[in-house]
Amino acid sequence: MSDYTIKYKNNLNVVYSCKYHVIWCPKYRR
């Protein structure tokens, strides 16, 4: 794996985590 691929995957992970967090946060805030 090249550096670029690793960075790209990390980026995807961060974006996914953010979306997941945005989806779950409002539910727990009630």
C-alpha positions, -999 to 999 in steps of 0.1 A, spaced: 0 0 0 12 34 -9 11 64 14 -16 79 -7 -39 49 -3 -34 50 35 -42 87 37 -72 82 14 -86 54 36 -80 74 67 -98 103 52 -128 80 44 -128 68 80 -129 103 94 -157 113 71 -176 82 79 -171 87 117 -183 123 113 -215 112 95 -221 85 121 -216 110 149 -239 135 133 -266 109 130 -263 96 166 -257 128 185 -292 143 181 -308 110 192 -289 110 225 -295 147 231 -332 143 238 
